[in-house]
Amino acid sequence: MTDQLLKAFKQDIEAFTLIPSSGGRFEVTLDGELVYSKLQEKRFPEYSEIEPHLKKKLG
């Protein structure tokens, strides 16, 4: 998914940070806003679930 995001939004992404954690956590935030939480949804996200949030935020 990282490759897809960077390829699709390379002109718009100023920073991309991966923070290691434990307990199965995988969260996607955009400008401090939680976009997706694996802990809440109980599964890993598909690119198609993250991409619309980025498009909406970036205009």
PDB file as gemmi writes it, atoms N, CA and C in Angstrom:
CRYST1    1.000    1.000    1.000  90.00  90.00  90.00 P 1                      
ATOM      1  N   MET A   1       0.822  -1.186   0.000  1.00  0.00           N  
ATOM      2  CA  MET A   1       0.000   0.000   0.000  1.00  0.00           C  
ATOM      3  C   MET A   1       0.869   1.255   0.000  1.00  0.00           C  
ATOM      4  N   THR A   2       1.982   1.230   0.679  1.00  0.00           N  
ATOM      5  CA  THR A   2       2.872   2.382   0.707  1.00  0.00           C  
ATOM      6  C   THR A   2       3.284   2.795  -0.699  1.00  0.00           C  
ATOM      7  N   ASP A   3       3.670   1.817  -1.503  1.00  0.00           N  
ATOM      8  CA  ASP A   3       4.072   2.109  -2.879  1.00  0.00           C  
ATOM      9  C   ASP A   3       2.939   2.761  -3.668  1.00  0.00           C  
ATOM     10  N   GLN A   4       1.730   2.245  -3.493  1.00  0.00           N  
ATOM     11  CA  GLN A   4       0.581   2.803  -4.214  1.00  0.00           C  
ATOM     12  C   GLN A   4       0.323   4.253  -3.802  1.00  0.00           C  
ATOM     13  N   LEU A   5       0.372   4.518  -2.510  1.00  0.00           N  
ATOM     14  CA  LEU A   5       0.123   5.870  -2.012  1.00  0.00           C  
ATOM     15  C   LEU A   5       1.188   6.848  -2.508  1.00  0.00           C  
ATOM     16  N   LEU A   6       2.443   6.433  -2.412  1.00  0.00           N  
ATOM     17  CA  LEU A   6       3.522   7.313  -2.854  1.00  0.00           C  
ATOM     18  C   LEU A   6       3.478   7.560  -4.356  1.00  0.00           C  
ATOM     19  N   LYS A   7       3.121   6.549  -5.114  1.00  0.00           N  
ATOM     20  CA  LYS A   7       3.029   6.706  -6.563  1.00  0.00           C  
ATOM     21  C   LYS A   7       1.870   7.637  -6.948  1.00  0.00           C  
ATOM     22  N   ALA A   8       0.727   7.426  -6.332  1.00  0.00           N  
ATOM     23  CA  ALA A   8      -0.466   8.198  -6.684  1.00  0.00           C  
ATOM     24  C   ALA A   8      -0.410   9.647  -6.195  1.00  0.00           C  
ATOM     25  N   PHE A   9       0.248   9.871  -5.059  1.00  0.00           N  
ATOM     26  CA  PHE A   9       0.230  11.200  -4.442  1.00  0.00           C  
ATOM     27  C   PHE A   9       1.624  11.789  -4.243  1.00  0.00           C  
ATOM     28  N   LYS A  10       2.573  11.389  -5.082  1.00  0.00           N  
ATOM     29  CA  LYS A  10       3.963  11.809  -4.881  1.00  0.00           C  
ATOM     30  C   LYS A  10       4.138  13.327  -4.876  1.00  0.00           C  
ATOM     31  N   GLN A  11       3.335  14.045  -5.616  1.00  0.00           N  
ATOM     32  CA  GLN A  11       3.443  15.508  -5.652  1.00  0.00           C  
ATOM     33  C   GLN A  11       2.828  16.170  -4.415  1.00  0.00           C  
ATOM     34  N   ASP A  12       1.974  15.436  -3.701  1.00  0.00           N  
ATOM     35  CA  ASP A  12       1.232  16.019  -2.582  1.00  0.00           C  
ATOM     36  C   ASP A  12       1.723  15.594  -1.207  1.00  0.00           C  
ATOM     37  N   ILE A  13       2.419  14.479  -1.125  1.00  0.00           N  
ATOM     38  CA  ILE A  13       2.871  13.972   0.178  1.00  0.00           C  
ATOM     39  C   ILE A  13       4.160  14.672   0.572  1.00  0.00           C  
ATOM     40  N   GLU A  14       4.073  15.430   1.655  1.00  0.00           N  
ATOM     41  CA  GLU A  14       5.241  16.147   2.158  1.00  0.00           C  
ATOM     42  C   GLU A  14       6.074  15.239   3.058  1.00  0.00           C  
ATOM     43  N   ALA A  15       5.406  14.404   3.832  1.00  0.00           N  
ATOM     44  CA  ALA A  15       6.095  13.488   4.739  1.00  0.00           C  
ATOM     45  C   ALA A  15       5.277  12.215   4.878  1.00  0.00           C  
ATOM     46  N   PHE A  16       5.977  11.129   5.034  1.00  0.00           N  
ATOM     47  CA  PHE A  16       5.343   9.826   5.183  1.00  0.00           C  
ATOM     48  C   PHE A  16       6.094   9.138   6.308  1.00  0.00           C  
ATOM     49  N   THR A  17       5.429   8.874   7.428  1.00  0.00           N  
ATOM     50  CA  THR A  17       6.102   8.334   8.598  1.00  0.00           C  
ATOM     51  C   THR A  17       5.520   6.977   8.971  1.00  0.00           C  
ATOM     52  N   LEU A  18       6.389   5.999   9.104  1.00  0.00           N  
ATOM     53  CA  LEU A  18       6.000   4.685   9.609  1.00  0.00           C  
ATOM     54  C   LEU A  18       6.500   4.579  11.038  1.00  0.00           C  
ATOM     55  N   ILE A  19       5.595   4.277  11.960  1.00  0.00           N  
ATOM     56  CA  ILE A  19       5.952   4.169  13.369  1.00  0.00           C  
ATOM     57  C   ILE A  19       5.698   2.742  13.825  1.00  0.00           C  
ATOM     58  N   PRO A  20       6.754   1.997  14.148  1.00  0.00           N  
ATOM     59  CA  PRO A  20       6.576   0.620  14.599  1.00  0.00           C  
ATOM     60  C   PRO A  20       5.768   0.576  15.898  1.00  0.00           C  
ATOM     61  N   SER A  21       4.936  -0.448  16.009  1.00  0.00           N  
ATOM     62  CA  SER A  21       4.156  -0.639  17.232  1.00  0.00           C  
ATOM     63  C   SER A  21       3.925  -2.120  17.439  1.00  0.00           C  
ATOM     64  N   SER A  22       3.204  -2.440  18.491  1.00  0.00           N  
ATOM     65  CA  SER A  22       2.918  -3.839  18.786  1.00  0.00           C  
ATOM     66  C   SER A  22       1.412  -4.038  18.933  1.00  0.00           C  
ATOM     67  N   GLY A  23       1.006  -5.269  19.073  1.00  0.00           N  
ATOM     68  CA  GLY A  23      -0.396  -5.559  19.317  1.00  0.00           C  
ATOM     69  C   GLY A  23      -1.281  -5.514  18.091  1.00  0.00           C  
ATOM     70  N   GLY A  24      -0.700  -5.588  16.898  1.00  0.00           N  
ATOM     71  CA  GLY A  24      -1.504  -5.602  15.685  1.00  0.00           C  
ATOM     72  C   GLY A  24      -2.024  -4.256  15.248  1.00  0.00           C  
ATOM     73  N   ARG A  25      -1.474  -3.200  15.780  1.00  0.00           N  
ATOM     74  CA  ARG A  25      -1.940  -1.858  15.446  1.00  0.00           C  
ATOM     75  C   ARG A  25      -1.470  -1.458  14.047  1.00  0.00           C  
ATOM     76  N   PHE A  26      -2.375  -0.902  13.274  1.00  0.00           N  
ATOM     77  CA  PHE A  26      -2.066  -0.300  11.985  1.00  0.00           C  
ATOM     78  C   PHE A  26      -3.057   0.824  11.804  1.00  0.00           C  
ATOM     79  N   GLU A  27      -2.580   2.040  11.916  1.00  0.00           N  
ATOM     80  CA  GLU A  27      -3.456   3.194  11.796  1.00  0.00           C  
ATOM     81  C   GLU A  27      -2.944   4.130  10.710  1.00  0.00           C  
ATOM     82  N   VAL A  28      -3.877   4.727  10.010  1.00  0.00           N  
ATOM     83  CA  VAL A  28      -3.545   5.711   8.988  1.00  0.00           C  
ATOM     84  C   VAL A  28      -4.130   7.033   9.457  1.00  0.00           C  
ATOM     85  N   THR A  29      -3.262   8.039   9.572  1.00  0.00           N  
ATOM     86  CA  THR A  29      -3.724   9.368   9.931  1.00  0.00           C  
ATOM     87  C   THR A  29      -3.297  10.346   8.839  1.00  0.00           C  
ATOM     88  N   LEU A  30      -4.072  11.383   8.689  1.00  0.00           N  
ATOM     89  CA  LEU A  30      -3.790  12.429   7.708  1.00  0.00           C  
ATOM     90  C   LEU A  30      -3.963  13.766   8.403  1.00  0.00           C  
ATOM     91  N   ASP A  31      -2.867  14.497   8.533  1.00  0.00           N  
ATOM     92  CA  ASP A  31      -2.871  15.778   9.251  1.00  0.00           C  
ATOM     93  C   ASP A  31      -3.459  15.626  10.654  1.00  0.00           C  
ATOM     94  N   GLY A  32      -3.089  14.543  11.333  1.00  0.00           N  
ATOM     95  CA  GLY A  32      -3.527  14.311  12.702  1.00  0.00           C  
ATOM     96  C   GLY A  32      -4.910  13.688  12.835  1.00  0.00           C  
ATOM     97  N   GLU A  33      -5.616  13.505  11.740  1.00  0.00           N  
ATOM     98  CA  GLU A  33      -6.961  12.924  11.765  1.00  0.00           C  
ATOM     99  C   GLU A  33      -6.885  11.438  11.435  1.00  0.00           C  
ATOM    100  N   LEU A  34      -7.468  10.605  12.295  1.00  0.00           N  
ATOM    101  CA  LEU A  34      -7.475   9.166  12.068  1.00  0.00           C  
ATOM    102  C   LEU A  34      -8.366   8.842  10.874  1.00  0.00           C  
ATOM    103  N   VAL A  35      -7.774   8.179   9.874  1.00  0.00           N  
ATOM    104  CA  VAL A  35      -8.496   7.807   8.656  1.00  0.00           C  
ATOM    105  C   VAL A  35      -8.900   6.335   8.713  1.00  0.00           C  
ATOM    106  N   TYR A  36      -8.044   5.506   9.308  1.00  0.00           N  
ATOM    107  CA  TYR A  36      -8.329   4.075   9.387  1.00  0.00           C  
ATOM    108  C   TYR A  36      -7.607   3.485  10.583  1.00  0.00           C  
ATOM    109  N   SER A  37      -8.268   2.570  11.287  1.00  0.00           N  
ATOM    110  CA  SER A  37      -7.670   1.857  12.410  1.00  0.00           C  
ATOM    111  C   SER A  37      -7.952   0.366  12.268  1.00  0.00           C  
ATOM    112  N   LYS A  38      -6.887  -0.406  12.147  1.00  0.00           N  
ATOM    113  CA  LYS A  38      -7.030  -1.861  12.075  1.00  0.00           C  
ATOM    114  C   LYS A  38      -7.623  -2.398  13.377  1.00  0.00           C  
ATOM    115  N   LEU A  39      -7.290  -1.782  14.495  1.00  0.00           N  
ATOM    116  CA  LEU A  39      -7.830  -2.232  15.775  1.00  0.00           C  
ATOM    117  C   LEU A  39      -9.347  -2.068  15.834  1.00  0.00           C  
ATOM    118  N   GLN A  40      -9.860  -0.996  15.247  1.00  0.00           N  
ATOM    119  CA  GLN A  40     -11.308  -0.771  15.235  1.00  0.00           C  
ATOM    120  C   GLN A  40     -12.009  -1.666  14.216  1.00  0.00           C  
ATOM    121  N   GLU A  41     -11.417  -1.788  13.039  1.00  0.00           N  
ATOM    122  CA  GLU A  41     -12.050  -2.531  11.941  1.00  0.00           C  
ATOM    123  C   GLU A  41     -11.766  -4.026  11.966  1.00  0.00           C  
ATOM    124  N   LYS A  42     -10.751  -4.428  12.737  1.00  0.00           N  
ATOM    125  CA  LYS A  42     -10.372  -5.849  12.879  1.00  0.00           C  
ATOM    126  C   LYS A  42      -9.810  -6.459  11.599  1.00  0.00           C  
ATOM    127  N   ARG A  43      -9.259  -5.598  10.728  1.00  0.00           N  
ATOM    128  CA  ARG A  43      -8.645  -6.093   9.491  1.00  0.00           C  
ATOM    129  C   ARG A  43      -7.750  -5.012   8.905  1.00  0.00           C  
ATOM    130  N   PHE A  44      -6.853  -5.449   8.031  1.00  0.00           N  
ATOM    131  CA  PHE A  44      -5.960  -4.527   7.344  1.00  0.00           C  
ATOM    132  C   PHE A  44      -6.751  -3.818   6.245  1.00  0.00           C  
ATOM    133  N   PRO A  45      -6.514  -2.526   6.019  1.00  0.00           N  
ATOM    134  CA  PRO A  45      -7.287  -1.804   5.008  1.00  0.00           C  
ATOM    135  C   PRO A  45      -6.866  -2.138   3.585  1.00  0.00           C  
ATOM    136  N   GLU A  46      -7.771  -1.944   2.684  1.00  0.00           N  
ATOM    137  CA  GLU A  46      -7.481  -2.015   1.253  1.00  0.00           C  
ATOM    138  C   GLU A  46      -7.099  -0.601   0.805  1.00  0.00           C  
ATOM    139  N   TYR A  47      -6.305  -0.516  -0.229  1.00  0.00           N  
ATOM    140  CA  TYR A  47      -5.920   0.784  -0.770  1.00  0.00           C  
ATOM    141  C   TYR A  47      -7.155   1.613  -1.113  1.00  0.00           C  
ATOM    142  N   SER A  48      -8.165   0.975  -1.644  1.00  0.00           N  
ATOM    143  CA  SER A  48      -9.388   1.674  -2.059  1.00  0.00           C  
ATOM    144  C   SER A  48     -10.137   2.307  -0.883  1.00  0.00           C  
ATOM    145  N   GLU A  49      -9.815   1.908   0.345  1.00  0.00           N  
ATOM    146  CA  GLU A  49     -10.445   2.511   1.522  1.00  0.00           C  
ATOM    147  C   GLU A  49      -9.686   3.748   2.004  1.00  0.00           C  
ATOM    148  N   ILE A  50      -8.407   3.818   1.683  1.00  0.00           N  
ATOM    149  CA  ILE A  50      -7.574   4.923   2.129  1.00  0.00           C  
ATOM    150  C   ILE A  50      -7.533   6.044   1.087  1.00  0.00           C  
ATOM    151  N   GLU A  51      -7.437   5.663  -0.163  1.00  0.00           N  
ATOM    152  CA  GLU A  51      -7.271   6.612  -1.274  1.00  0.00           C  
ATOM    153  C   GLU A  51      -8.333   7.720  -1.315  1.00  0.00           C  
ATOM    154  N   PRO A  52      -9.620   7.436  -1.127  1.00  0.00           N  
ATOM    155  CA  PRO A  52     -10.625   8.525  -1.174  1.00  0.00           C  
ATOM    156  C   PRO A  52     -10.408   9.592  -0.102  1.00  0.00           C  
ATOM    157  N   HIS A  53      -9.932   9.194   1.062  1.00  0.00           N  
ATOM    158  CA  HIS A  53      -9.669  10.162   2.136  1.00  0.00           C  
ATOM    159  C   HIS A  53      -8.554  11.126   1.722  1.00  0.00           C  
ATOM    160  N   LEU A  54      -7.529  10.592   1.083  1.00  0.00           N  
ATOM    161  CA  LEU A  54      -6.436  11.433   0.621  1.00  0.00           C  
ATOM    162  C   LEU A  54      -6.894  12.372  -0.492  1.00  0.00           C  
ATOM    163  N   LYS A  55      -7.653  11.855  -1.434  1.00  0.00           N  
ATOM    164  CA  LYS A  55      -8.165  12.698  -2.519  1.00  0.00           C  
ATOM    165  C   LYS A  55      -9.027  13.826  -1.978  1.00  0.00           C  
ATOM    166  N   LYS A  56      -9.893  13.493  -1.018  1.00  0.00           N  
ATOM    167  CA  LYS A  56     -10.786  14.498  -0.441  1.00  0.00           C  
ATOM    168  C   LYS A  56      -9.979  15.582   0.280  1.00  0.00           C  
ATOM    169  N   LYS A  57      -9.014  15.173   1.044  1.00  0.00           N  
ATOM    170  CA  LYS A  57      -8.209  16.110   1.823  1.00  0.00           C  
ATOM    171  C   LYS A  57      -7.326  16.974   0.921  1.00  0.00           C  
ATOM    172  N   LEU A  58      -6.815  16.384  -0.146  1.00  0.00           N  
ATOM    173  CA  LEU A  58      -5.889  17.097  -1.022  1.00  0.00           C  
ATOM    174  C   LEU A  58      -6.598  17.900  -2.117  1.00  0.00           C  
ATOM    175  N   GLY A  59      -7.879  17.654  -2.266  1.00  0.00           N  
ATOM    176  CA  GLY A  59      -8.656  18.433  -3.246  1.00  0.00           C  
ATOM    177  C   GLY A  59      -8.583  17.847  -4.549  1.00  0.00           C  
TER     178      GLY A  59                                                      
END                                                                             
